[in-house]
Amino acid sequence: MVTIAVRYPVLALVGKLPLPESVFRALRYVPPAVLAAIILPEMFYREGQFQLHGSNAPLVAGIVTFAIAWFSKNILLTIVGGIVMLLVLKAALGQF
């Protein structure tokens, strides 16, 4: 409740002000930036160390998922393919 009480007035005010087009262009990059900030550390850092090798299941699954997204342009196929790939790799590498 406190979070809503603090953020709502700012959002309500911004909703009524005309904003320049440059602000809207910049805001288009917020979702990919946030998603990358959440996902990339999980892919590259395992047990507190930077790991860039084939036995890093999240990294390999992430690369495969990127390829699925690039070629298929299908979000559902990308999500399912990424999850299946991660589970298969973790099972194969005994990381469960």
C-alpha positions in Angstrom: 0.0 0.0 0.0 2.8 2.4 0.8 4.5 1.7 -2.6 1.3 2.6 -4.4 0.8 5.7 -2.3 4.3 6.9 -3.1 4.3 6.1 -6.8 0.7 6.9 -7.9 0.9 10.7 -7.7 4.0 10.8 -9.9 2.4 8.5 -12.5 -0.9 10.5 -12.4 1.0 13.7 -12.9 3.1 12.4 -15.8 0.0 11.0 -17.4 -1.4 14.5 -17.7 1.7 16.3 -18.9 2.7 16.3 -22.6 6.0 14.6 -22.9 8.5 15.0 -25.7 8.8 12.2 -28.3 12.4 11.6 -27.1 11.1 10.5 -23.7 8.8 7.9 -25.4 11.6 6.7 -27.6 13.9 6.2 -24.5 11.1 4.4 -22.6 10.9 1.8 -25.3 14.3 0.5 -24.2 13.3 0.1 -20.5 11.7 -3.4 -20.7 14.7 -5.0 -22.7 17.1 -3.4 -20.3 15.3 -4.6 -17.2 15.0 -8.1 -18.7 18.7 -8.2 -19.5 19.6 -7.0 -16.0 17.7 -9.9 -14.5 18.6 -12.7 -16.9 22.3 -12.1 -17.8 23.8 -12.4 -14.3 21.9 -15.7 -13.9 23.4 -16.9 -17.2 27.0 -15.9 -16.7 27.6 -16.1 -12.9 27.4 -19.5 -11.2 28.4 -19.8 -7.6 29.7 -16.2 -7.5 32.1 -16.7 -10.4 32.0 -15.7 -14.0 31.7 -19.0 -15.9 31.9 -19.0 -19.7 32.0 -22.7 -20.6 29.8 -25.5 -22.0 28.9 -27.0 -18.7 27.1 -23.8 -17.7 23.5 -25.0 -18.4 21.8 -21.6 -18.1 24.4 -20.0 -20.5 24.0 -22.7 -23.2 20.2 -22.7 -22.8 20.2 -18.9 -23.1 22.1 -19.1 -26.3 19.8 -21.7 -27.7 16.8 -19.7 -26.6 18.2 -16.6 -28.3 18.5 -18.7 -31.5 15.0 -19.9 -31.3 13.7 -16.4 -30.8 15.8 -15.0 -33.7 14.7 -17.6 -36.2 11.1 -18.3 -35.1 9.9 -14.9 -34.0 7.4 -16.8 -31.9 7.3 -15.9 -28.2 5.6 -19.0 -27.0 8.0 -21.3 -28.9 10.9 -19.3 -27.5 9.7 -19.6 -23.9 8.9 -23.3 -24.1 12.0 -24.1 -26.0 14.2 -22.2 -23.5 12.6 -24.0 -20.5 12.9 -27.4 -22.1 16.5 -26.8 -23.1 17.4 -25.7 -19.6 15.8 -28.7 -18.0 17.4 -31.1 -20.5 20.8 -29.6 -19.9 20.5 -29.6 -16.2 19.4 -33.2 -16.2 22.2 -34.2 -18.6 24.8 -32.4 -16.5 23.4 -33.6 -13.2 22.8 -30.0 -11.9 19.4 -30.7 -10.3 
